[in-house]
Amino acid sequence: MPFEKKSKGYEIIKEAQDNILKIDANSWSYLPNIESNPLVMSSVIDLLIELPNITRIVLNQRRNYIYDYDQTQMLIEIGNLYNHLIKQKRLLNIGVIEQNQSFNYSTHWRDTLQRIVLTLLKQDPIGAYVETIREIREEKINLENTENPQELRTRNSYIELLTYLKKLFESLKLISLVKNNVAGYQVLEDRGMYRQLFNPAITPDFMFTRLMAEPPIDSEELEIYKLDKDTEINILRIPNDIKCLYHVSPPEFKISEDKYEILDLARKSLIEHKPTKEEFTDPEKMRQTFFNIGRDLIQELAEYRGLELTFSELEQLAQILVRYTVGFGLIEVLLQDPKIQDISINGPIGQSPIFIVHQDYDECVTNIIPSLEDGESWASKFRLSSGRPLDEANPVLDTELILKNARARVAIISRPLNPNGLAFALRRHRDDPWTYPLFIKNKMMNPLAAGLLSFLVDGARTILFAGTRSSGKTSLLGSTLVEIMRKNRIIVVEDTQEIPVDALRNLGYNIQSMKVRSALTHTSSELGADEGIRTSLRLGDSSLIVGEIRSLEAGALYEAMRIGALSNVVAGTIHGADPYGVYDRVVNDLKVPKTSFKATDIIVVSNPVKTADGLHKARRILQITEVRKHWQDDPLKENGFIDLMKYDTKEDTLKPSQDLINGDSEVLKSIASNIKEYAGNWDAVWENILLRARIREALINYSIKIKQPLLLESKFVVKSNDVFHQISDNIINEIGFIDTKRVFFDWNEWIKEVIKKKEF
């Protein structure tokens, strides 16, 4: 709470460990820029002399100009030096001069020193330093032409005084950063150096989040792209920093002063209505309601003030208004970028910027610094929308954020688990489901791996996708759902919704989602994951997909595996770095009996692979492993794990094992034994796997050839898979077996016709 009154023109706000000096500059006739205006710099330093414990400065004039800790400390140093010098009366009154009033230059010396210390030090400290250097240089020249012994002593004393002053200036961080570049500096006129040293974050009055508006001058531009016509992204390399800067310029920082004022008035009107828990159960409807109300309100305010707004301007302002009332501010802007994979907001909030993981530039730091008010507002909204607690008894909240063009998994921690208060981690999910062809294109897998997995899915096997965090296992699981034929029903069980159920439903899938209680939540009205899985078994013949196996649901999942292994595919994700790690977690940590673990048919392990310099990484499938059934005690010692494919580091691709090539796979033989065309015919099985691989490879080649990425997206991949199955069925009915060459020929003719007609 403020403990200084605004009547003084400022207030001090205590925020966590920060003491924020907020100065009201609305009555000023000039912009409140420390870097551009010497009078602003002098006024701020005067306040810092009185208030030396400030950690951040905010100058408010419709927008907030926010100077961070490092910039504030440079100004405090100058204030401390000024305070020290004015207390040294001997320095300012120049005792040696007073004793030698007979010299006609004594007045000049006094005026020069007082100008440097009393005027320039606060308004233009670089100028004070430059004037001191120039005065020393001039006096040394005069000294060479001085013969009078008394005058010689006096000049030497004056030069010593100037040299002392110069050393004090050089002890300032600000001067140390520029002292080698001051040649030709124009005192009280040249502010270019200050613009390099002082770069405030600028926010509209209605925002708490800070944003570094201008990128660092010495940065190197790597890439520029736009999220929409109003939002630009700059990827910059900063000298001496291994992280890139993700610099976002959203529309709310580019609008006119009149629009800012209207937005602020509209926000104050809308903020009086606090959304209820019931409204948060349908966030999209709530946002649309606020958008409609806000648009009408902005229109009325604009007409009242005589401001004409176009339809697009009105829509833009209403969207901004929704973001900063019922929305999530600049988090929503970040989530618009499909290249962002993760967003991290660390506690204590307000002390550090938001960090992201970018698909092309890995870990990046952003120019966005959220405030404590933001964090508390977001946490409150996530509590309401999820219906889950977040308090001292439940310091972890797992939920999801669903926007019009983005979905994200959200993990929140708070006290006492996080001693610094709130912290957030958001995992952005792809707008459309991943597909095997997309993963082939980015080298996550190769065509043969895709063909093998596709065959296993059609063979209704039980598959676990394993890996560490950020290994891509959930995305792989989602892409595997695209391989399930649309005639089969799918039931998805998740505690936090990550699998793109809505997108799959829009693709025509018969899919039902079940949301269960998070394993980290102690109290909730939701069903536990184990109960959810058992319930799914009563919902009819279905493929069962479990988002993540964490706790008690493991036992229920293995019940489902044993029941459904020969009917429909059962799949899920689990943390584990290799097949034995998965076994260890399932059997030893989650207490599933060893015999039940044998219900697992296939383990697909994916993990990030790093480059030698450690700066880059890429996700790869490292193993596709079969779990055999003959072992008794330890699958590792008893050859219970057989790699069907394994990652080759040198070639950066998956390679088939001799067991796969030779048909020594119990799982594949088991699939074949139930299919008339494959029973006892390994060559037919292998040819079908290769056929599926060839089709996916051809799809990628066509996509590259005609420069049409839509061929690899889920909508077209599902259509391609349907056609593949229909062609195969027609050929079996015609000749009694699958002629792989003819299947590929017919499929190839189909896709060429589709491309010709542009039906994608």
C-alpha positions in Angstrom: 0.0 0.0 0.0 1.2 3.6 -0.7 2.7 5.3 2.4 3.3 8.7 0.7 0.4 10.9 -0.4 -0.3 11.6 -4.1 -0.7 15.3 -3.2 3.1 15.5 -3.2 3.0 14.5 -6.9 4.2 11.0 -6.2 3.6 7.9 -4.2 5.7 5.0 -3.0 4.2 1.6 -3.6 5.4 -1.5 -1.8 5.3 -4.6 -4.0 7.0 -7.7 -2.6 10.6 -6.6 -2.2 10.3 -3.6 -4.4 9.8 0.0 -3.4 8.3 1.7 -6.4 8.4 5.5 -6.8 5.4 6.5 -8.9 5.5 10.1 -10.1 2.3 11.8 -11.4 3.5 13.6 -14.6 0.0 14.3 -16.1 0.4 18.1 -15.5 3.7 18.3 -17.2 3.8 19.9 -20.7 6.5 17.5 -21.9 6.9 13.7 -22.0 8.3 12.2 -18.8 11.4 10.7 -20.4 14.5 10.7 -18.2 16.6 9.8 -21.2 15.3 12.7 -23.4 14.7 15.6 -21.0 17.4 16.9 -18.6 14.7 18.6 -16.4 13.0 15.2 -15.9 16.3 13.6 -15.0 17.1 16.4 -12.5 13.6 16.2 -10.9 13.8 12.4 -10.5 17.3 12.6 -9.0 16.0 15.2 -6.5 13.3 12.8 -5.3 15.8 9.9 -5.1 18.0 12.0 -2.8 15.1 12.2 -0.4 14.0 8.6 -1.0 17.2 6.5 -1.4 15.6 3.0 -1.0 13.7 3.1 -4.3 14.1 0.0 -6.6 11.9 1.0 -9.5 10.6 4.3 -11.0 7.3 4.8 -12.7 6.5 8.1 -14.5 2.8 8.3 -15.2 1.4 10.5 -18.0 -1.4 8.5 -19.6 1.2 5.8 -20.2 3.5 4.4 -17.5 7.2 4.9 -18.2 8.9 2.3 -16.0 12.6 2.3 -15.2 13.9 -0.9 -13.8 16.3 -1.6 -10.9 19.5 -1.2 -12.8 18.5 2.1 -14.3 17.1 3.3 -11.0 20.4 2.4 -9.2 22.4 4.5 -11.7 20.2 7.5 -10.9 20.5 6.9 -7.1 24.3 6.8 -7.5 24.2 10.2 -9.1 22.0 11.5 -6.3 24.2 10.2 -3.6 27.3 11.8 -5.2 25.4 15.1 -5.6 24.4 15.0 -1.9 28.0 14.2 -0.9 29.4 17.1 -3.0 27.0 19.9 -1.8 27.9 19.0 1.8 31.5 19.8 1.1 31.4 23.5 1.3 35.1 23.8 0.8 34.7 22.2 -2.7 31.9 24.5 -3.8 33.2 27.7 -2.2 36.7 26.9 -3.4 38.8 27.9 -0.3 41.9 28.4 -2.4 40.1 30.8 -4.6 38.7 32.9 -1.7 42.2 33.3 -0.4 43.3 34.6 -3.8 40.6 37.0 -4.8 43.2 39.1 -6.5 43.3 36.6 -9.5 40.8 37.7 -12.1 40.1 34.1 -13.0 38.8 33.1 -9.5 35.2 33.9 -10.4 35.4 31.8 -13.5 36.6 28.8 -11.4 33.8 29.2 -8.9 31.1 29.5 -11.6 32.5 26.5 -13.5 32.6 24.2 -10.5 29.1 25.3 -9.4 27.8 24.7 -12.9 29.3 21.3 -13.0 28.1 20.2 -9.6 24.8 22.1 -9.0 23.4 22.1 -12.6 25.0 19.5 -14.8 25.5 16.6 -12.4 21.7 16.2 -12.1 20.6 17.3 -15.5 23.5 15.9 -17.6 26.0 13.8 -15.6 27.8 12.9 -18.8 28.1 16.6 -19.6 29.4 17.3 -16.1 32.1 14.7 -16.6 33.0 16.1 -20.1 33.1 19.7 -18.8 35.5 18.5 -16.0 37.8 16.8 -18.5 37.8 19.9 -20.7 38.4 22.2 -17.8 41.4 20.1 -16.7 42.8 20.1 -20.2 42.5 23.9 -20.5 44.0 24.6 -17.0 47.0 22.4 -17.8 47.6 24.5 -20.9 47.3 27.7 -18.8 49.6 26.2 -16.2 52.4 26.0 -18.8 52.2 29.7 -19.3 52.1 30.7 -15.6 55.2 32.2 -14.0 53.8 33.7 -10.8 54.6 31.2 -8.0 51.4 31.9 -6.0 49.3 31.7 -9.1 51.1 28.4 -10.0 50.2 26.9 -6.6 46.6 28.1 -6.9 46.2 26.6 -10.4 47.7 23.3 -9.3 45.2 23.2 -6.4 42.4 23.9 -8.8 43.6 21.1 -11.1 43.8 18.7 -8.2 40.3 19.6 -7.2 39.1 18.9 -10.8 41.0 15.7 -10.9 39.4 14.6 -7.6 36.0 15.5 -9.1 36.8 13.5 -12.3 37.6 10.4 -10.3 34.4 10.7 -8.4 32.5 10.9 -11.7 34.3 7.9 -13.0 33.2 5.9 -10.0 29.6 6.2 -11.3 28.3 3.2 -13.3 26.7 5.6 -15.8 30.0 7.3 -16.6 32.0 4.0 -16.6 29.7 2.8 -19.4 30.3 5.9 -21.7 33.6 7.4 -20.7 35.4 6.0 -23.8 32.9 7.5 -26.2 32.5 11.1 -25.0 34.7 12.8 -27.7 32.7 15.7 -29.3 29.9 15.5 -26.7 27.6 18.5 -26.7 26.7 19.4 -23.1 22.9 19.7 -22.3 22.1 19.0 -26.0 23.3 15.5 -26.8 20.9 12.9 -25.2 21.8 10.0 -27.5 23.9 8.2 -24.9 21.1 8.5 -22.3 18.8 6.8 -24.8 21.2 3.8 -24.9 21.4 3.7 -21.1 17.8 4.4 -20.1 15.2 2.4 -22.0 11.9 2.4 -20.0 9.2 -0.2 -20.3 6.1 1.6 -21.4 2.6 0.5 -20.6 -0.8 2.0 -21.0 -2.4 3.3 -17.9 -4.9 0.4 -17.9 -2.1 -2.3 -17.8 0.0 -3.6 -15.1 2.3 -5.7 -17.3 5.5 -3.9 -18.3 7.0 -4.1 -21.8 10.4 -3.0 -23.0 9.1 -1.0 -26.0 12.4 -0.5 -27.9 14.8 -3.4 -28.5 18.5 -2.9 -27.3 20.4 -0.7 -29.8 23.3 -3.2 -30.0 21.1 -6.2 -30.8 21.3 -8.2 -34.0 18.1 -8.9 -35.8 17.6 -12.6 -36.6 14.0 -12.7 -37.8 10.8 -10.5 -38.1 7.3 -11.9 -38.5 3.8 -10.8 -37.8 1.1 -12.6 -35.8 -1.6 -10.4 -37.3 -1.6 -7.0 -39.0 -1.1 -5.2 -35.6 1.4 -7.5 -33.8 5.0 -7.8 -34.8 7.6 -10.2 -33.5 11.4 -9.5 -33.6 13.9 -12.2 -32.7 17.1 -10.6 -31.7 20.5 -11.8 -30.6 21.9 -9.9 -27.7 25.7 -9.6 -27.3 27.2 -11.8 -24.5 23.9 -13.6 -24.0 23.2 -17.2 -25.2 19.5 -16.6 -25.1 17.7 -14.7 -27.9 15.3 -11.9 -27.2 11.7 -12.5 -28.3 10.5 -8.9 -28.7 6.8 -8.5 -29.2 5.1 -5.2 -30.2 1.4 -5.6 -29.6 -1.3 -3.2 -30.8 -2.1 -1.8 -27.3 1.3 0.0 -27.4 0.7 1.7 -30.7 -2.7 3.4 -30.4 -3.2 7.1 -30.0 -3.6 9.0 -26.7 -7.3 9.5 -27.4 -7.9 5.8 -27.8 -5.9 5.1 -24.6 -8.2 7.4 -22.7 -11.3 5.8 -24.1 -9.9 2.3 -23.3 -9.1 3.3 -19.7 -12.6 4.7 -19.2 -14.2 1.6 -20.7 -12.1 -0.6 -18.5 -13.0 1.2 -15.4 -16.7 0.7 -16.3 -16.4 -3.0 -17.1 -14.2 -3.8 -14.1 -17.1 -3.1 -11.8 -18.6 -6.3 -13.0 -16.7 -9.3 -11.6 -17.3 -12.5 -13.7 -19.0 -15.2 -11.6 -17.9 -18.8 -11.4 -20.9 -19.7 -13.6 -19.8 -17.3 -16.3 -16.3 -18.9 -16.2 -17.8 -22.3 -17.0 -18.2 -21.1 -20.6 -15.2 -18.7 -21.1 -15.8 -18.2 -24.8 -19.4 -17.1 -24.3 -18.3 -14.8 -21.4 -15.6 -13.2 -23.6 -18.1 -12.7 -26.4 -20.5 -11.0 -24.0 -17.8 -8.7 -22.7 -16.6 -8.0 -26.3 -20.1 -6.9 -27.3 -20.7 -4.8 -24.3 -17.2 -3.3 -24.5 -17.6 -2.5 -28.2 -20.9 -0.6 -27.6 -19.3 1.2 -24.6 -16.2 2.3 -26.6 -18.5 3.5 -29.5 -20.5 5.6 -27.0 -17.4 7.1 -25.4 -15.8 7.8 -28.8 -19.0 9.6 -30.0 -19.2 11.6 -26.8 -15.6 12.8 -27.3 -16.0 13.5 -30.9 -13.6 10.7 -32.0 -14.5 8.9 -35.2 -13.5 5.2 -35.2 -13.6 2.8 -38.1 -15.2 -0.6 -37.7 -11.8 -2.3 -37.6 -10.5 0.2 -35.0 -13.6 -0.4 -32.9 -13.0 -4.2 -33.1 -9.4 -3.8 -32.2 -10.1 -1.7 -29.1 -12.8 -4.1 -27.9 -10.4 -7.0 -28.2 -7.8 -5.2 -26.2 -10.4 -4.3 -23.6 -11.4 -8.0 -23.2 -7.8 -9.0 -22.8 -7.3 -6.7 -19.9 -10.6 -7.3 -18.1 -11.7 -11.0 -18.3 -8.7 -12.2 -20.3 -5.0 -12.9 -19.6 -3.4 -9.8 -21.0 -0.1 -10.3 -22.9 -0.2 -14.0 -22.3 -2.9 -14.2 -24.9 -0.6 -12.3 -27.4 2.2 -14.8 -26.8 -0.2 -17.7 -27.3 -1.2 -16.3 -30.7 2.3 -17.3 -31.9 2.1 -20.9 -33.1 5.9 -21.1 -32.9 5.9 -20.7 -29.1 5.9 -24.1 -27.3 6.3 -23.1 -23.6 5.8 -20.0 -21.5 7.4 -19.6 -18.0 6.5 -16.9 -15.5 8.8 -17.3 -12.4 8.2 -16.1 -8.9 8.5 -13.6 -7.4 6.4 -12.2 -10.2 7.6 -8.7 -11.3 11.3 -9.4 -10.7 12.1 -11.1 -14.0 10.7 -11.2 -17.6 8.6 -13.9 -19.1 10.6 -16.7 -20.7 9.5 -18.8 -23.7 10.6 -21.8 -25.7 10.5 -21.1 -29.5 10.4 -23.8 -32.0 13.2 -22.2 -34.1 15.3 -20.4 -31.4 14.8 -22.6 -28.3 14.9 -20.8 -25.0 14.3 -17.0 -25.3 13.7 -14.2 -22.9 10.9 -11.8 -23.8 10.5 -8.1 -23.4 7.5 -8.6 -21.1 7.6 -8.3 -17.3 4.3 -9.2 -15.6 3.3 -7.5 -12.3 2.2 -9.1 -9.1 -1.3 -7.8 -9.8 -1.3 -9.7 -13.1 -0.2 -12.9 -11.4 -2.9 -12.7 -8.7 -5.6 -11.9 -11.3 -4.6 -14.8 -13.5 -4.5 -17.3 -10.6 -8.0 -16.1 -9.6 -9.4 -16.6 -13.1 -7.8 -20.1 -13.4 -9.3 -21.1 -10.1 -12.7 -20.1 -11.2 -12.5 -21.6 -14.7 -11.1 -24.9 -13.5 -13.2 -25.3 -10.3 -10.0 -26.5 -8.6 -8.5 -25.0 -5.4 -5.2 -23.1 -5.2 -4.3 -22.3 -1.6 -1.9 -23.3 1.1 -3.5 -26.8 1.4 -3.4 -27.2 -2.4 -0.4 -25.2 -3.7 -0.5 -26.8 -7.2 -3.1 -26.2 -9.8 -3.2 -28.0 -13.1 -5.7 -26.7 -15.7 -6.0 -25.5 -19.2 -6.4 -22.2 -21.1 -8.6 -22.4 -24.2 -8.7 -19.3 -26.5 -10.1 -18.9 -29.9 -6.9 -19.7 -31.7 -4.8 -21.4 -29.0 -4.9 -24.0 -26.3 -2.4 -24.4 -23.5 -1.9 -26.6 -20.5 -1.3 -24.5 -17.4 0.6 -25.4 -14.2 0.5 -23.0 -11.3 2.4 -23.2 -8.0 2.0 -21.0 -5.0 3.0 -20.8 -1.3 4.2 -22.8 0.6 5.6 -24.9 -2.3 6.9 -21.8 -3.9 8.3 -19.5 -1.2 8.2 -16.6 -3.6 4.5 -16.7 -4.2 2.9 -17.5 -7.6 4.6 -19.0 -10.6 3.1 -20.2 -13.9 4.2 -22.7 -16.7 2.1 -22.9 -19.9 2.6 -25.5 -22.5 1.1 -24.4 -25.8 -0.6 -27.0 -27.9 -0.7 -27.0 -31.6 -3.9 -25.5 -33.0 -4.5 -28.7 -35.2 -3.4 -32.2 -34.2 0.1 -33.2 -35.1 0.3 -35.9 -37.8 2.9 -38.5 -38.7 3.8 -36.8 -41.9 4.5 -33.5 -40.0 6.7 -35.5 -37.6 8.5 -37.1 -40.6 9.1 -33.6 -42.1 10.7 -32.3 -38.9 12.7 -35.6 -38.4 10.9 -36.7 -35.2 10.4 -40.0 -37.0 11.1 -41.4 -40.4 8.6 -42.9 -42.9 9.3 -46.5 -41.8 8.6 -45.7 -38.2 5.3 -44.0 -39.3 4.4 -47.1 -41.3 5.2 -49.4 -38.4 3.2 -47.3 -35.9 0.2 -47.0 -38.3 0.2 -50.8 -38.7 0.3 -51.3 -34.9 -2.6 -48.8 -34.4 -4.7 -50.7 -37.0 -3.7 -53.9 -35.2 -5.3 -52.6 -31.9 -2.1 -52.9 -29.8 -1.4 -51.3 -26.4 1.1 -48.5 -26.8 2.8 -46.3 -24.2 4.5 -43.1 -25.3 7.3 -42.4 -22.9 9.9 -39.7 -22.5 11.0 -36.8 -20.3 9.2 -33.5 -20.0 9.0 -31.6 -23.3 10.0 -34.8 -25.2 6.9 -34.6 -27.5 5.1 -37.7 -26.1 1.7 -36.0 -25.8 2.0 -34.7 -29.3 2.9 -38.2 -30.5 -0.1 -39.6 -28.8 -2.3 -36.9 -30.4 -0.9 -37.7 -33.9 -1.5 -41.4 -33.2 -5.2 -40.6 -32.8 -5.2 -39.3 -36.4 -4.2 -42.8 -37.4 -7.2 -44.4 -35.8 -9.9 -45.1 -38.4 -12.8 -42.7 -38.0 -15.3 -45.6 -37.9 -13.9 -46.5 -34.4 -15.1 -44.8 -31.3 -12.4 -43.1 -29.0 -12.6 -42.3 -25.3 -10.1 -39.9 -23.9 -9.4 -39.7 -20.2 -7.3 -36.7 -19.0 -6.9 -34.7 -15.8 -5.8 -31.6 -17.8 -7.1 -31.4 -21.4 -4.1 -31.6 -23.7 -5.3 -33.9 -26.5 -7.0 -32.0 -29.3 -10.5 -33.6 -28.8 -12.4 -30.7 -30.3 -10.3 -30.6 -33.4 -10.7 -34.4 -33.8 -14.4 -34.1 -33.3 -14.5 -31.4 -36.0 -12.7 -33.9 -38.3 -15.6 -36.3 -37.9 -14.3 -38.6 -35.1 -16.6 -40.4 -32.8 -14.8 -39.1 -29.7 -15.8 -38.6 -26.1 -13.6 -36.7 -23.6 -13.6 -37.4 -19.8 -12.0 -35.0 -17.4 -10.9 -36.5 -14.1 -9.3 -35.2 -10.9 -5.7 -34.2 -11.0 -3.3 -36.5 -9.2 -1.9 -33.4 -7.4 -5.3 -32.1 -6.2 -6.3 -33.3 -2.7 -9.9 -32.1 -2.7 -12.2 -31.9 -5.7 -15.6 -32.9 -6.8 -14.1 -34.6 -9.9 -13.8 -38.3 -10.2 -10.4 -39.9 -9.8 -8.5 -41.0 -12.9 -8.8 -44.7 -12.0 -12.6 -44.3 -11.6 -12.8 -42.5 -14.9 -10.9 -45.3 -16.7 -13.2 -48.0 -15.2 -16.2 -45.9 -16.2 -14.9 -45.7 -19.8 -15.1 -49.5 -20.0 -18.8 -49.3 -19.5 -19.3 -46.9 -22.4 -19.1 -49.5 -25.2 -16.4 -50.8 -27.5 -13.9 -48.0 -27.9 -10.3 -47.1 -28.3 -9.1 -45.9 -24.9 -6.6 -43.0 -24.7 -5.2 -41.8 -21.3 -3.5 -38.4 -21.3 -0.8 -39.2 -18.7 -0.3 -42.1 -16.4 0.7 -40.7 -13.0 -0.9 -42.5 -10.1 -3.7 -44.9 -9.2 -5.0 -44.8 -12.8 -2.1 -47.1 -13.8 -3.8 -50.1 -12.3 -7.1 -49.3 -14.0 -5.3 -48.7 -17.3 -3.7 -52.1 -17.2 -7.2 -53.6 -16.5 -8.3 -51.8 -19.7 -5.3 -53.1 -21.6 -6.0 -56.7 -20.7 -9.6 -56.3 -21.6 -9.2 -54.2 -24.8 -5.9 -55.4 -26.3 -7.4 -57.5 -29.0 -10.4 -55.1 -29.7 -9.2 -51.5 -30.0 -6.0 -49.6 -29.5 -5.2 -48.6 -25.9 -2.6 -45.8 -25.5 -1.3 -43.3 -23.0 1.8 -41.3 -22.0 4.2 -41.9 -19.1 7.4 -40.4 -17.9 10.4 -42.6 -18.6 13.7 -42.3 -20.4 13.8 -45.8 -21.7 11.7 -49.0 -21.7 13.2 -50.3 -18.4 12.5 -46.8 -16.9 8.9 -47.2 -17.9 8.8 -50.7 -16.4 10.4 -49.4 -13.2 7.9 -46.6 -12.9 4.8 -48.7 -13.6 5.8 -51.7 -11.4 7.9 -50.2 -8.6 6.5 -46.7 -8.3 2.8 -47.2 -9.4 2.6 -50.7 -7.9 1.2 -52.5 -11.0 1.9 -56.2 -10.8 4.7 -57.5 -13.1 2.3 -59.8 -14.9 0.0 -56.9 -15.6 2.8 -54.9 -17.1 3.0 -57.6 -19.8 -0.2 -56.2 -21.2 2.0 -53.4 -22.7 2.8 -54.3 -26.3 4.9 -51.4 -27.5 6.8 -48.6 -25.8 7.7 -45.6 -27.9 10.5 -43.5 -26.3 11.1 -39.9 -27.4 13.5 -37.4 -26.0 15.2 -34.1 -27.0 18.6 -34.7 -28.7 21.2 -31.9 -28.1 23.9 -30.6 -30.3 27.6 -30.8 -29.3 27.6 -27.1 -28.2 24.6 -27.7 -25.9 22.8 -24.7 -27.4 20.3 -26.5 -29.6 18.1 -29.5 -29.3 15.6 -31.4 -31.5 12.9 -33.9 -30.5 13.4 -37.4 -31.8 11.9 -40.9 -31.3 14.8 -42.9 -29.9 13.2 -46.4 -29.6 10.2 -48.3 -30.7 10.4 -51.3 -28.4 8.3 -54.5 -28.1 7.5 -55.9 -24.7 7.6 -59.7 -24.9 5.6 -62.0 -22.6 7.9 -64.9 -21.7 9.9 -63.2 -18.9 9.2 -63.9 -15.2 11.1 -61.5 -13.0 13.1 -58.8 -14.9 12.4 -58.0 -18.5 15.8 -56.4 -19.0 17.8 -59.4 -17.8 15.4 -61.9 -19.5 15.3 -60.3 -22.9 11.8 -59.0 -22.4 12.5 -55.8 -24.4 13.2 -56.1 -28.1 13.9 -53.0 -30.1 12.0 -52.9 -33.4 13.6 -49.6 -34.3 16.4 -47.6 -32.7 17.8 -44.1 -33.2 21.1 -43.9 -35.0 23.0 -40.8 -33.7 25.4 -40.5 -36.7 22.6 -40.6 -39.3 20.1 -38.8 -37.1 17.3 -41.3 -37.9 15.6 -44.4 -36.7 17.0 -47.7 -38.0 15.0 -51.0 -38.1 16.5 -53.8 -36.1 17.3 -57.2 -37.5 14.4 -58.6 -35.4 12.0 -56.3 -37.3 13.5 -57.0 -40.7 13.4 -60.7 -40.1 9.9 -60.7 -38.7 11.0 -61.8 -35.2 8.3 -59.8 -33.5 5.7 -61.5 -31.4 3.4 -58.4 -31.5 3.4 -58.2 -35.3 2.9 -62.0 -35.5 0.0 -61.7 -33.1 -1.6 -59.0 -35.3 -1.0 -61.2 -38.4 -2.5 -64.3 -36.8 -5.9 -62.6 -36.6 -6.0 -61.4 -40.2 -6.6 -63.8 -43.0 -4.4 -62.1 -45.5 -1.4 -61.9 -43.1 -1.6 -65.2 -41.1 1.7 -67.0 -41.5 2.9 -64.5 -44.2 5.5 -62.2 -42.8 6.3 -60.8 -46.3 2.7 -59.6 -46.6 3.0 -57.8 -43.2 6.3 -56.2 -44.1 5.1 -55.1 -47.5 2.1 -53.4 -45.8 4.3 -51.6 -43.4 6.5 -50.4 -46.3 3.4 -49.4 -48.2 2.2 -47.2 -45.4 5.7 -45.7 -45.1 5.8 -45.0 -48.9 2.4 -43.3 -48.9 3.5 -40.9 -46.1 6.8 -40.2 -47.8 5.0 -39.5 -51.0 2.6 -37.1 -49.2 5.6 -35.1 -47.9 7.2 -35.0 -51.4 4.0 -33.7 -53.0 3.6 -31.1 -50.2 7.2 -29.8 -50.9 6.8 -30.0 -54.7 3.6 -27.9 -54.9 4.5 -25.9 -51.8 1.3 -26.8 -50.0 1.8 -27.5 -46.3 -1.9 -28.3 -45.9 -1.3 -31.8 -47.3 0.5 -32.6 -44.1 -2.2 -31.3 -41.7 -4.7 -33.5 -39.9 -7.6 -32.6 -42.2 -5.9 -34.0 -45.3 -4.0 -36.8 -43.5 -7.3 -38.2 -42.2 -8.8 -38.1 -45.7 -5.6 -39.8 -47.1 -5.8 -42.5 -44.5 -9.5 -43.1 -45.2 -8.8 -43.4 -48.9 -5.9 -45.8 -48.2 -8.3 -48.1 -46.2 -11.0 -47.9 -48.8 -8.6 -48.7 -51.7 -7.2 -51.6 -49.7 -10.7 -52.9 -49.0 -11.8 -52.6 -52.7 -8.7 -54.5 -53.8 -9.2 -57.3 -51.2 -12.8 -57.7 -52.4 -11.7 -57.8 -56.0 -8.6 -60.2 -55.9 -8.7 -61.6 -52.4 -5.5 -60.0 -51.0 -3.8 -56.6 -50.7 -1.6 -55.9 -53.8 0.6 -53.2 -52.3 1.8 -52.0 -55.7 -1.7 -51.5 -56.9 -2.8 -49.9 -53.6 0.0 -47.3 -54.0 -0.8 -46.8 -57.7 -4.5 -46.1 -56.9 -3.7 -43.9 -54.0 -1.2 -42.0 -56.1 -3.7 -41.4 -58.8 -6.2 -40.2 -56.2 -3.8 -37.6 -54.7 -2.7 -36.4 -58.1 -6.4 -35.7 -59.0 -6.9 -34.0 -55.6 -3.9 -31.8 -56.3 -5.1 -31.0 -59.8 -8.5 -29.9 -58.4 -6.9 -28.2 -55.4 -9.3 -30.1 -53.0 -7.2 -29.7 -49.9 
